[in-house]
Amino acid sequence: MHAPAQDKYQLTFWEKLYIPEILKGMKLTLEQMLKKKETREYPEEKWIPPASYRGAPVLV
């Protein structure tokens, strides 16, 4: 028994060019580049782990 033939979805002009997807990716990249960076002055400012921090896995 064969499945009924399905109509193929026709891409629009803009979908064929991928321009909207490229612009979305460029927007995301630009947002990440302009976001304020979180930095610490390591030797002077130590990282205090939260109480729930379990550390690195250790082989037993």
N, CA, C and O of each residue as an XYZ file, in Angstrom:
240
protein
N       0.845     -1.167      0.000
C       0.000      0.000      0.000
C       0.898      1.240      0.000
O       1.797      1.360      0.832
N       0.658      2.134     -0.909
C       1.463      3.347     -1.041
C       0.803      4.514     -0.323
O      -0.422      4.622     -0.266
N       1.645      5.383      0.224
C       1.129      6.596      0.867
C       0.717      7.582     -0.216
O       1.326      7.602     -1.286
N      -0.298      8.399      0.034
C      -0.715      9.382     -0.972
C       0.390     10.411     -1.209
O       1.128     10.772     -0.292
N       0.487     10.867     -2.429
C       1.502     11.861     -2.784
C       1.193     13.178     -2.084
O       0.040     13.602     -2.015
N       2.231     13.815     -1.570
C       2.055     15.093     -0.892
C       2.576     16.209     -1.788
O       3.550     16.046     -2.522
N       1.892     17.349     -1.701
C       2.361     18.499     -2.459
C       3.646     19.014     -1.830
O       3.744     19.125     -0.608
N       4.622     19.326     -2.658
C       5.872     19.873     -2.137
C       5.672     21.344     -1.823
O       5.012     22.070     -2.566
N       6.251     21.770     -0.715
C       6.160     23.165     -0.297
C       7.077     23.999     -1.181
O       8.266     23.706     -1.305
N       6.525     25.030     -1.789
C       7.311     25.916     -2.639
C       7.904     27.037     -1.803
O       7.177     27.745     -1.106
N       9.210     27.201     -1.867
C       9.867     28.275     -1.138
C       9.571     29.611     -1.803
O       9.470     29.709     -3.026
N       9.432     30.642     -0.964
C       9.234     31.979     -1.515
C      10.570     32.507     -2.013
O      11.611     31.890     -1.790
N      10.537     33.628     -2.675
C      11.756     34.243     -3.201
C      12.750     34.511     -2.085
O      13.935     34.208     -2.222
N      12.271     35.086     -0.966
C      13.170     35.435      0.145
C      13.707     34.190      0.838
O      14.853     34.178      1.286
N      12.897     33.151      0.930
C      13.367     31.906      1.544
C      14.450     31.250      0.689
O      15.369     30.625      1.218
N      14.343     31.390     -0.596
C      15.364     30.831     -1.475
C      16.697     31.549     -1.310
O      17.756     30.942     -1.469
N      16.648     32.829     -0.994
C      17.882     33.606     -0.841
C      18.502     33.465      0.547
O      19.665     33.824      0.733
N      17.766     32.960      1.509
C      18.223     32.793      2.891
C      18.563     34.121      3.561
O      19.202     34.118      4.614
N      18.167     35.235      2.999
C      18.507     36.548      3.560
C      17.922     36.738      4.960
O      18.645     37.202      5.842
N      16.669     36.409      5.210
C      16.159     36.600      6.575
C      16.956     35.817      7.613
O      17.211     36.332      8.702
N      17.350     34.601      7.305
C      18.110     33.789      8.257
C      19.510     34.352      8.467
O      20.024     34.326      9.585
N      20.125     34.854      7.420
C      21.453     35.465      7.553
C      21.360     36.705      8.429
O      22.219     36.924      9.283
N      20.323     37.522      8.227
C      20.159     38.727      9.042
C      19.894     38.381     10.501
O      20.383     39.073     11.394
N      19.128     37.319     10.760
C      18.889     36.893     12.142
C      20.206     36.495     12.807
O      20.456     36.855     13.957
N      21.035     35.761     12.093
C      22.326     35.346     12.631
C      23.240     36.526     12.888
O      23.933     36.565     13.905
N      23.250     37.493     11.974
C      24.078     38.685     12.157
C      23.593     39.501     13.349
O      24.405     40.054     14.091
N      22.278     39.581     13.540
C      21.712     40.314     14.680
C      22.136     39.658     15.988
O      22.542     40.343     16.927
N      22.041     38.341     16.051
C      22.429     37.609     17.254
C      23.918     37.809     17.560
O      24.294     38.022     18.712
N      24.754     37.740     16.534
C      26.190     37.932     16.714
C      26.486     39.329     17.217
O      27.302     39.500     18.123
N      25.839     40.330     16.646
C      26.063     41.712     17.060
C      25.625     41.925     18.507
O      26.312     42.614     19.262
N      24.501     41.349     18.901
C      24.046     41.466     20.292
C      25.071     40.866     21.246
O      25.347     41.439     22.300
N      25.636     39.718     20.886
C      26.626     39.076     21.747
C      27.906     39.906     21.828
O      28.537     39.974     22.883
N      28.288     40.533     20.723
C      29.504     41.347     20.714
C      29.352     42.595     21.571
O      30.320     43.044     22.186
N      28.156     43.159     21.619
C      27.938     44.410     22.334
C      27.534     44.202     23.790
O      27.459     45.168     24.550
N      27.273     42.965     24.189
C      26.865     42.679     25.556
C      28.041     42.930     26.507
O      29.193     42.643     26.182
N      27.722     43.471     27.689
C      28.758     43.751     28.673
C      29.416     42.446     29.115
O      28.734     41.472     29.433
N      30.741     42.439     29.129
C      31.493     41.256     29.517
C      31.625     41.185     31.032
O      31.768     42.209     31.700
N      31.577     39.985     31.563
C      31.772     39.792     32.999
C      33.196     39.291     33.200
O      33.535     38.177     32.799
N      34.024     40.119     33.822
C      35.405     39.732     34.073
C      35.702     39.867     35.555
O      35.044     40.620     36.272
N      36.697     39.128     35.995
C      37.142     39.207     37.388
C      38.646     39.394     37.389
O      39.349     38.876     36.522
N      39.129     40.132     38.359
C      40.565     40.276     38.558
C      40.979     39.089     39.412
O      40.884     39.139     40.639
N      41.443     38.008     38.763
C      41.578     36.723     39.429
C      42.386     36.724     40.730
O      41.834     36.345     41.763
N      43.634     37.119     40.740
C      44.357     36.937     42.013
C      43.754     37.751     43.157
O      43.739     37.294     44.301
N      43.261     38.939     42.861
C      42.722     39.795     43.918
C      41.295     39.411     44.294
O      40.922     39.456     45.466
N      40.519     39.043     43.319
C      39.098     38.747     43.557
C      38.862     37.252     43.354
O      38.765     36.785     42.220
N      38.774     36.523     44.423
C      38.590     35.069     44.350
C      37.128     34.720     44.067
O      36.210     35.450     44.439
N      36.943     33.581     43.396
C      35.600     33.086     43.110
C      35.130     32.254     44.290
O      35.809     31.320     44.714
N      33.981     32.595     44.808
C      33.396     31.848     45.917
C      32.279     30.988     45.336
O      31.255     31.513     44.898
N      32.468     29.666     45.329
C      31.449     28.799     44.725
C      30.174     28.779     45.554
O      30.226     28.919     46.776
N      29.036     28.608     44.904
C      27.779     28.505     45.646
C      27.756     27.218     46.469
O      28.534     26.298     46.215
N      26.872     27.159     47.442
C      26.790     26.000     48.331
C      26.462     24.717     47.567
O      26.861     23.630     47.986
N      25.748     24.833     46.464
C      25.351     23.645     45.705
C      26.414     23.201     44.701
O      26.201     22.219     43.990
N      27.550     23.891     44.622
C      28.603     23.551     43.664
C      29.240     22.223     44.047
O      29.593     22.013     45.207
N      29.389     21.322     43.069
C      29.915     19.985     43.369
C      31.328     19.785     42.860
O      31.927     18.745     43.132
N      31.877     20.731     42.139
C      33.248     20.601     41.656
C      33.358     19.711     40.435
O      32.355     19.335     39.828
N      34.593     19.380     40.085
C      34.856     18.552     38.915
C      34.602     17.082     39.243
O      34.795     16.666     40.386
N      34.174     16.294     38.266
C      33.963     14.872     38.509
C      35.288     14.168     38.827
O      36.329     14.499     38.259
N      35.235     13.223     39.714
C      36.427     12.479     40.118
C      36.164     11.001     39.880
O      35.108     10.481     40.241
N      37.138     10.327     39.265
C      36.999      8.889     39.063
C      37.289      8.179     40.375
O      38.280      8.463     41.046
N      36.430      7.273     40.722
C      36.583      6.558     42.001
C      37.098      5.166     41.746
O      37.296      4.399     42.688
